[in-house]
């Protein structure tokens, strides 16, 4: 009796145990089927949300089943790619902001300074700006010119030459050289009717300004220096319309297309009046003052002037400021435009003077050749005579310009070896 | 009968009990599910791999959110900037370009020790820095005395050896001793002025990167007023000149005569006496930092005099094979920031000019610097009218 009771008690106990085990087993099955608990369904969440949830359960809970592992791994890859893309975007936007910030005036800069992220990198990696941002083109300042430029400019660049009847012969030689090289973006600013007709006859693009008493008087009757000064008023509109301008005097022969030889990394890119690497590109001209004994040698920075008869301006604020400064000074005093052009470019600020800050580049003196280099150096040197192929030759150092221009054409175009020989180094 | 009934009841109780037991089991299972929503079977081996997976996810998704925020902010800023700045050129006479470049974002991580020191010493985020070794001790002492007399707080020395460190401690002058660097320390001990002078282009970089405007001063300079009250701060580089009059100091048009060119014999050239690399103010901008790097690089690669190289990088335009630096420049007033040629060849001989009070006097043009510095103090501070008279214009070789 007792045995049976024991056994039945045992049986009862084991049944209860079994029952509990069954219950736990069912619970485990639930655990497998509903891994996140009963209350959240995860199938509809996007990657981010899924991940943000799993990131809330940092460490142990984000990665569970093999399927989820694969899913999360691919999410990881796409996130990494997205991050790389975003980093690139951040970089580009920062640069954009920097550029925009660079060109603004001080008041606006205050606002932008909050977001400027200019960080200096380590030694050797810092490159400050020299290629300034271009201005927003403004057609409204001269719709007529805008139309002309739209037709003839190439890559928003154009050669501009100012001419009046006095220089017709030289202009003719220049135009012939332009056509020979095949340059199409060349424009003459006709200062009188004669040149206007001349351009029409020779199928050359021209622009006649609206009448302006001051400009027209000088344009028609002024000597070459006075006419030269006009360029600083005329060119402003070209820049404001957003065009890069290559200003050329009429005493220049074109032998190659200059646009293929520009760096375009500075506000002003100009040919030099210098005759060797030192004078053209700058040198340390040591000054000797013996009375100072121990310190008799003073170092000085010296450079031959930029030639204001051939220069390229990018349509930037500093370039426009340069034109304004020169035009302003020329209007106030009888000074040589080339001297003023250079003073504004080179002098630093000093007491009672705020300097222009424009980036500058000197053109290669053998590519963009002045006539001193040609007649004093190149034509007497067999190597240079043979190997140097100038882009332009500017007969700036000599008054007998027309003859020398023709001789340049004979030598460089027609191959007449002795075409340059008869001329003296200087002038008669 | 009772037994059967009891047995039935017991059986019923058993069955209930079993049901209850099963229910209890299920409840326990469910509770486990809720409390530990991990999969029991997989948690073991893969936990190690996937745990890091989880934390990496956390990091990368945080980064993602951060980047998205940055892009949003920058896009807005650029939109605003483009709206505001739309660089439009105004009419004639109204256009002015930027010469006062934006300053860099200070980066303390470059030199935390120096950053801490500058926080204490600088005034308006500006400081005077002097680099000195024991060869210069007497001159440094005269300079320190002058600085204290004027009451300049933001003055500090970079001692190149222990002797100068001692001088600073003794005179309660802020100083910054660089971390040991074999090459620099070697050069630092030199008795040669130019060798030590070249080090400034290495030393000053950290100051600029930390966002501080720096006046670099040589030791042969006497301070008579606070230079910070006389700066324009509108250019990357503001420097005193080696020139002796308005032309040589501020730039002029020097004519070059080549008679062989007959009618075109006269050529115009731009000329300016060099900036004196013994006293200049740098704003913490990219062009300033690029300037320091360029000078240091050229000195390292081809040697030369640092002052010459400093000027070449400031003045030469780009040309074939060379990309020029584009930094805005200002020359300091030659009577405020006076070099010793101006003092001894011009000012002391002119009754009017003698009455001018310079901000600093720099004995750059003379070899007997200490004596002349002391004389300058006698003249300008102690009012001894003939203190400068006994000196020759130059220094005999």
Interface residues (C-beta under 8 A of the other chain):
Chain A: X12 X15 X16 X17 X19 X20 X21 X22 X23 X24 X25 X26 X27 X28 X29 X30 X31 X32 X34 X35 X36 X37 X38 X48 X51 X52 X54 X55 X57 X58 X59 X60 X61 X62 X63 X64 X65 X66 X69 X72 X73 X75 X76 X79 X80 X82 X83 X86 X87 X89 X90 X93 X94 X96 X97 X100 X101 X102 X103 X104 X105 X106 X108 X109 X111 X112 X113 X115 X116 X117 X118 X119 X120 X123 X124 X126 X127 X128 X129 X130 X132 X133 X134 X135 X136 X138 X236 X239 X240 X263 X265 X266 X273 X279 X280 X281 X282 X284 X285 X287 X289 X291 X292 X293 X294 X295 X296 X298 X299 X300 X301 X302 X303 X304 X305 X316 X317 X318 X320 X321 X324 X327 X328 X336 X338 X339 X342 X343 X346 X347 X348 X349 X350 X351 X353 X354 X355 X356 X357 X358 X359 X360 X361 X362 X364 X372 X376 X396 X397 X398 X399 X424 X425 X426 X427 X428
Chain B: X14 X17 X18 X19 X20 X21 X22 X23 X24 X25 X26 X27 X28 X29 X30 X31 X32 X33 X34 X36 X37 X38 X39 X40 X41 X42 X43 X46 X47 X49 X50 X51 X53 X54 X55 X56 X57 X58 X60 X61 X62 X63 X64 X67 X68 X70 X71 X73 X74 X75 X77 X78 X80 X81 X82 X84 X85 X86 X87 X88 X89 X92 X93 X95 X96 X97 X98 X99 X100 X101 X102 X103 X104 X105 X107 X205 X208 X209 X232 X234 X235 X242 X248 X249 X250 X251 X253 X254 X256 X258 X260 X261 X262 X263 X264 X265 X267 X268 X269 X270 X271 X272 X273 X274 X285 X286 X287 X289 X290 X293 X296 X297 X307 X308 X311 X312 X314 X315 X316 X317 X318 X319 X320 X322 X323 X324 X325 X326 X327 X328 X329 X330 X331 X333 X341 X345 X364 X365 X366 X367 X392 X393 X394 X395 X396 X397
